[in-house]
């Protein structure tokens, strides 16, 4: 904050929930979301690439063993859920889980740490957790939506896909109703996917901000248990986004 006087509670909350925006209207960009997501992606996936280059077939180290557990978990979910050619789905699922988990985990940083650092270099607003920005969660869910459409046309071809859209579930005579229900179903998928991740992470960030407004002796008493519980939320939301992506792509590969 640039003001010398201490901010009120509402000003403090507004400051921590405001993105660094460039541009105006539809073409505006939340610069903090873009930069943080890109930087964390480079760090995490660069680290994973370095571990992969040094991987051994013998007794693995602790880092390699931990990553192999995550990889096996993702592969198991893909095998159990996806019934088509999983050549691209398994790497996509692993990327989604690791990236979303990493972005979510930024919520465990002290609330004032990053805003204080950015404020010291003259940047007034910098929202720390990218997944609390609906622009990011909708961008990811819309990408999944386009992948669904792509594989529907690729696997079922245009005729097969349109036959499914117009005849399921009520038969060809009810084609207008089938089309309406299909539109609602398909549009609801990216909306629910984005809002679920955004809502849970935004609520978690809000709780941390409210705890930071309390006296110091209460911050540790309430903040530590919430942070421990929040680790579960962070992991669960990354897992849900990943598993729903696998399910949606599996549905796109299957014909009725």
Wavefront OBJ file of the C-alpha trace (Angstrom):
o trace
v 0.000 0.000 0.000
v 1.342 3.437 -0.843
v -0.511 5.251 1.919
v 1.372 5.965 5.134
v -1.687 5.441 7.326
v -2.681 1.903 8.229
v -5.403 0.593 5.897
v -8.834 -0.301 7.160
v -9.983 -3.916 7.072
v -11.954 -3.400 3.858
v -9.020 -1.620 2.208
v -6.671 -4.419 3.269
v -8.968 -7.107 1.831
v -9.534 -5.151 -1.382
v -5.793 -4.613 -1.798
v -4.995 -8.333 -1.514
v -7.804 -9.368 -3.860
v -7.037 -6.861 -6.631
v -5.134 -8.008 -9.711
v -2.478 -6.021 -11.520
v -4.400 -5.263 -14.721
v -3.068 -3.818 -17.960
v -5.370 -2.670 -20.748
v -9.064 -1.880 -20.570
v -12.320 -3.760 -20.974
v -12.366 -7.071 -22.848
v -8.706 -6.795 -23.862
v -7.407 -6.241 -20.335
v -4.906 -8.750 -18.975
v -4.317 -9.736 -15.358
v -0.547 -9.436 -15.582
v 0.151 -10.969 -12.166
v -1.822 -14.104 -13.079
v -0.022 -14.523 -16.404
v 3.466 -13.874 -15.034
v 3.060 -15.984 -11.889
v 1.598 -18.913 -13.831
v 4.356 -18.782 -16.441
v 7.159 -18.460 -13.897
v 5.852 -21.299 -11.733
v 5.391 -23.452 -14.833
v 8.988 -22.861 -15.921
v 10.322 -23.579 -12.436
v 8.296 -26.726 -11.757
v 8.467 -28.333 -15.187
v 12.109 -27.361 -15.553
v 12.752 -29.103 -12.246
v 10.805 -32.180 -13.381
v 12.776 -32.269 -16.638
v 16.056 -32.171 -14.724
v 14.893 -35.026 -12.485
v 13.848 -37.046 -15.546
v 17.274 -36.572 -17.144
v 18.979 -37.846 -13.986
v 16.525 -40.723 -13.364
v 18.013 -44.167 -12.797
v 16.575 -47.644 -13.216
v 18.086 -48.760 -9.931
v 17.190 -47.622 -6.445
v 15.648 -44.148 -6.904
v 16.420 -41.151 -4.751
v 13.756 -39.493 -2.635
v 12.747 -36.940 -5.270
v 12.574 -39.513 -8.053
v 10.596 -41.887 -5.819
v 8.095 -39.144 -4.932
v 7.625 -38.207 -8.590
v 7.202 -41.851 -9.559
v 4.400 -42.139 -6.990
v 2.632 -39.135 -8.549
v 3.176 -40.532 -12.045
v 1.808 -43.940 -11.075
v -1.231 -42.304 -9.462
v -2.004 -40.384 -12.652
v -1.446 -43.410 -14.885
v -3.751 -45.493 -12.680
v -6.515 -42.906 -12.958
v -6.111 -42.787 -16.733
v -6.176 -46.587 -17.053
v -9.275 -46.872 -14.874
v -11.189 -43.990 -16.448
v -10.054 -43.504 -20.030
v -10.882 -46.244 -22.528
v -9.334 -44.868 -25.725
v -5.779 -44.267 -26.892
v -4.196 -42.545 -23.892
v -1.116 -41.339 -25.769
v -1.818 -37.664 -25.066
v -4.293 -37.969 -22.197
v -1.835 -39.311 -19.590
v 0.782 -36.545 -20.147
v -2.014 -33.960 -20.213
v -3.457 -35.261 -16.943
v -0.034 -35.231 -15.287
v 0.609 -31.674 -16.495
v -2.762 -30.480 -15.206
v -2.339 -32.079 -11.787
v 1.209 -30.811 -11.209
v 0.560 -27.311 -12.540
v -2.751 -26.741 -10.738
v -1.305 -28.151 -7.507
v 1.699 -25.823 -7.796
v -0.443 -22.746 -8.413
v -2.772 -23.707 -5.565
v 0.170 -24.225 -3.213
v 1.087 -20.535 -3.496
v -1.862 -19.961 -1.165
v 0.309 -21.341 1.660
v 2.718 -18.402 1.433
v 2.257 -15.706 4.102
v -0.502 -13.367 2.972
v 1.635 -10.211 3.096
v 4.910 -11.671 1.769
v 4.555 -11.247 -1.999
v 2.560 -7.948 -1.852
v 5.287 -6.558 0.437
v 8.052 -7.619 -1.957
v 6.240 -6.226 -4.993
v 5.370 -3.034 -3.117
v 9.062 -2.482 -2.390
v 9.705 -2.195 -6.138
v 6.737 0.107 -6.760
v 4.084 -2.436 -7.796
v 0.965 -1.726 -5.755
v -1.109 -4.808 -6.581
v 0.046 -8.381 -7.084
v -2.434 -11.187 -6.454
v -0.444 -14.213 -5.383
v -2.587 -17.247 -6.277
v -3.419 -17.514 -10.008
v -6.205 -20.054 -9.452
v -8.163 -17.440 -7.489
v -8.506 -15.566 -10.786
v -11.528 -16.799 -12.792
v -9.801 -15.709 -15.999
v -7.212 -18.452 -15.505
v -9.626 -21.172 -14.396
v -11.948 -20.428 -17.316
v -9.005 -20.397 -19.734
v -8.056 -23.898 -18.588
v -11.619 -25.210 -18.645
v -12.294 -23.740 -22.111
v -9.131 -25.462 -23.351
v -10.529 -28.758 -22.047
v -13.841 -27.937 -23.767
v -12.136 -27.446 -27.136
v -10.239 -30.705 -26.652
v -13.592 -32.417 -26.045
v -14.948 -31.045 -29.314
v -11.765 -31.952 -31.194
v -11.820 -35.590 -30.090
v -15.569 -35.898 -30.629
v -15.085 -34.970 -34.283
v -11.823 -36.898 -34.640
v -13.042 -40.183 -33.160
v -16.707 -40.177 -34.213
v -16.354 -38.110 -37.396
v -18.869 -35.398 -38.202
v -21.731 -37.777 -39.032
v -21.264 -39.949 -35.956
v -20.983 -36.980 -33.647
v -24.099 -35.277 -35.038
v -26.001 -38.576 -34.847
v -25.105 -38.808 -31.159
v -26.054 -35.168 -30.522
v -29.444 -35.454 -32.223
v -30.548 -38.933 -31.077
v -29.311 -39.275 -27.492
v -31.055 -39.794 -25.120
v -34.640 -39.665 -26.463
v -34.265 -40.941 -30.042
v -34.340 -39.247 -33.456
v -37.940 -38.046 -33.131
v -36.960 -35.835 -30.203
v -33.937 -34.303 -31.962
v -34.588 -30.662 -30.864
v -34.791 -31.702 -27.199
v -31.725 -33.923 -27.556
v -29.794 -31.007 -29.032
v -30.933 -28.681 -26.237
v -29.927 -31.118 -23.510
v -26.573 -31.732 -25.212
v -25.843 -28.009 -25.408
v -26.671 -27.562 -21.719
v -24.566 -30.581 -20.767
v -21.514 -29.566 -22.778
v -21.606 -25.895 -21.781
v -22.070 -26.795 -18.114
v -18.845 -28.813 -18.103
v -16.336 -25.954 -18.582
v -18.392 -23.610 -16.406
v -18.524 -26.028 -13.466
v -14.879 -27.025 -13.979
v -13.721 -23.407 -13.791
v -16.015 -22.237 -10.997
v -15.275 -25.227 -8.764
v -11.534 -24.545 -8.758
v -11.946 -20.769 -8.541
v -14.549 -20.888 -5.761
v -12.636 -23.225 -3.491
v -9.319 -21.436 -3.872
v -10.863 -17.965 -3.558
v -12.624 -18.982 -0.359
v -9.389 -20.413 1.033
v -7.478 -17.225 0.226
v -10.202 -15.127 1.836
v -9.903 -17.121 5.064
v -6.129 -16.511 5.151
v -6.700 -12.786 4.605
v -9.274 -12.618 7.395
v -6.921 -14.474 9.746
v -4.172 -11.957 8.884
v -6.442 -9.182 10.193
v -6.532 -10.752 13.657
v -4.059 -9.979 16.464
v -0.685 -11.779 16.057
v -1.294 -14.239 18.891
v -4.472 -15.444 17.162
v -2.953 -15.586 13.693
v -0.724 -18.536 14.523
v -3.389 -20.292 16.563
v -5.890 -20.171 13.685
v -3.595 -19.902 10.677
v -1.544 -23.047 11.283
v -4.530 -25.467 11.526
v -6.172 -23.837 8.515
v -2.943 -24.104 6.491
v -2.670 -27.807 7.330
v -6.291 -28.391 6.329
v -5.803 -26.247 3.219
v -3.119 -28.649 1.972
v -5.927 -31.180 1.537
v -8.032 -28.653 -0.391
v -5.094 -27.725 -2.624
v -4.413 -31.349 -3.512
v -8.067 -32.293 -3.860
v -8.857 -29.435 -6.247
v -5.898 -30.323 -8.473
v -7.007 -33.971 -8.467
v -10.641 -33.097 -9.265
v -9.654 -30.867 -12.190
v -7.427 -33.642 -13.526
v -9.942 -36.488 -13.115
v -12.813 -34.505 -14.640
v -10.611 -33.686 -17.636
v -9.894 -37.396 -18.078
v -13.605 -38.230 -17.787
v -14.661 -35.574 -20.290
v -12.053 -36.706 -22.823
v -13.048 -40.336 -22.249
v -16.669 -39.454 -23.008
v -15.522 -37.748 -26.206
v -13.842 -40.986 -27.308
v -16.845 -43.206 -26.624
v -19.820 -43.831 -28.912
v -23.286 -44.757 -27.701
l 1 2 3 4 5 6 7 8 9 10 11 12 13 14 15 16 17 18 19 20 21 22 23 24 25 26 27 28 29 30 31 32 33 34 35 36 37 38 39 40 41 42 43 44 45 46 47 48 49 50 51 52 53 54 55 56 57 58 59 60 61 62 63 64 65 66 67 68 69 70 71 72 73 74 75 76 77 78 79 80 81 82 83 84 85 86 87 88 89 90 91 92 93 94 95 96 97 98 99 100 101 102 103 104 105 106 107 108 109 110 111 112 113 114 115 116 117 118 119 120 121 122 123 124 125 126 127 128 129 130 131 132 133 134 135 136 137 138 139 140 141 142 143 144 145 146 147 148 149 150 151 152 153 154 155 156 157 158 159 160 161 162 163 164 165 166 167 168 169 170 171 172 173 174 175 176 177 178 179 180 181 182 183 184 185 186 187 188 189 190 191 192 193 194 195 196 197 198 199 200 201 202 203 204 205 206 207 208 209 210 211 212 213 214 215 216 217 218 219 220 221 222 223 224 225 226 227 228 229 230 231 232 233 234 235 236 237 238 239 240 241 242 243 244 245 246 247 248 249 250 251 252 253 254 255 256
